[in-house]
Amino acid sequence: MELEIIQLLKMKQGVERILHVPGNYKGGILEMALIVDCSLEKEDAKNCVQTMIKALKSHSETFRNVRLNVVWWKSDENIVTEVTPMTVLQMGTPFEAYEQSCEKKHIDVLFRNLKMFQARSKLILLLSDGRFTIISEEECMGSLKPFLGRKMLLLMDEISEEIEKLALKARMITLEV
């Protein structure tokens, strides 16, 4: 998994669309969340995150001072949240303790967790390989409504038809990387 120039440009455009949704970001310190699916290989995840942060910081002054919540999605039962400075994440320090987890995951559980703990975030980036399942589309939509879906940008290796359909309903932005 590697982000190319065109994909970075599309990511920046998606981020701008999310931040300019009426009533979302009004200036000041941006609070955002970055979800890293731990089924990704360590080097792939690290390189992708570092590239994304570098692109965002060079894109706008908004990303110079950010409250970043990093969510490590290891399994349905193990979703760990840390507040991490962007510069520390860009250096790769949090990836020293990274362990790849190939457990079966359900995005419904992640969305429910995000609704409870990341609802204040104005921008949510989900980095995944796309190998997860949906138990209930209705439960996903319940977690994403009224505003969580509009704040989310999905960056995935593979975007299944099921996820694409869900993204359209919830107004999420998807990007295949």
N, C-alpha and C positions, 0 to 999 in steps of 0.2 A: 504494500500500500504506500503510494507516494503521491503527494500533491504536485501537480504540474502547474505551470503559469496560468493556463486557462481556468483550471479548477480553482486556483487561488483568487482569480478575478471574480469568478462566479460566487465564491464564498463571501468575498467582500461586498458584492452587490446584494447578496442575501442578507448579510448582517445589516447593511444600510436599510433595506426594506423593513426588517424587523424593528430596528430602532426608531424608524419614522412612522410606525403604526400610531394613529392618534391615541393619545393617552398613555403611551408606553414610556419612553425615555424623554425626560424634560431637561437634561443637563445635570451637571454635578458629577459626583463619583458614580460610575456605572457599577451595578452589581450584576454579575453574570455567573453562569454555571457551565462547566465543561465536564461532560460525562465521558469517561473512557471505559469502553467495553473491554474487560480483561481477557477476552478470548483472542484478542489481537496478540501477535508476537511482540515481545518487549521492544526490539529495535524499531519495528514498524510503528508502534504506538508512539514511542519517544520521538522519532524523526518527524512524524506527522504533526504531533503537538507542537514541537519546536518550530516547525515551518509555519503553522497556523498563527502562533503567537507573534513571530517575527513579522508576518504579513499584516496582522491586525495593528501592531504597534507602529509600523511604518505607514499605515493607511490613514490613521486619524489620531488627533490629540486626545480624543475620548478614551483611548486605550492606554494612555500613559499612566493613569491612576485608576485602577480597577480593583474592586473587591471580588476576587475570583474564588468560587467554590468548586473544588475539583471532586467529582463523584467517581469513585472506583467501583464499577459494576462487576463484581466477581461472580455472584450467583443471585438467585431470588432471595435467599436468606442473608446474603452478605453484600450489602450496599454501603460503602464507607464514604463519608463526606469529610473533606479537609478544606480549610481556608488556606490557600497557598498563594503567595505573591507571584505574579506573572514572570518576574525575572528568575525566581528560583525554579519555576517549572521550565522556563526556557533553557536554563543551564542543565536540566535533566536530573537534578538531585532526587526528586520524588520517585524516579524510575529505578533507583538503586534497590528499593524494596519491592519492586513490581514482580508479581508472579503470574504467569499465564494460567488462566482457569478455563477449561473447556467444558464446564458444566452446562447443562441445558438451561436456557433462560427464557423468561416470558416478559415481553415488553409491558404487559399490563401491570405487573408488579413494579417495574421501574417507574412508569407514569404515575402510579398511585403514590410512590415514595416522593417523586418530584413535586406532586401537588401539595403534599404535606410539608416538605422541607425546603423547596426551592421556588415557591410561588412568588417571592419578592424579586427574583432575578428578572432582569429586563431582557436578557439574551441567554438562550440555552443552546449549547452546541453538543450534539451527540455524535461521538466518533465510534463506529462499530464496523464489524465485518458483515453484519446483516444476518447472522446465523442465530436467530432467536425466533420464538413463535408467539402468536397471539392467541390467548385463550378465549377472550370475549371482546369483540369489537365495540360492543356497547359500553363495557367497563372502561376500555381505552378512551372512548369519546367522553365518558363521564369525567374522567380524570383530566382530559385535555380542555374541556369546556369550563368556563367561558373564555379564558385568556391564555392558558398555558400553551396551547397548540400554535398560537400566533407568534409566540416568542421562540419557537424551536427551529433549529436548522439541523437536519440529519445528514451526516457525512458517512457514507457507507460504501463498502466494496460492491455489494449486490443489493439492489433495491427490489424486493419482491413485489409482485402485483398487489398482494395483500397490503403491504406497507404503503405503496403508492396510492392505493384507494383510501386508506386511512389518512394519509397526509393531505390529500385533496379535501376530504371532509373537514379536517381540523385546521386547514389552512397552514400546514407546516411546509417548510421549504426543504426539498430534498436535493442532494448532490451526490452523484456517484463518483467515488475516488478510486 
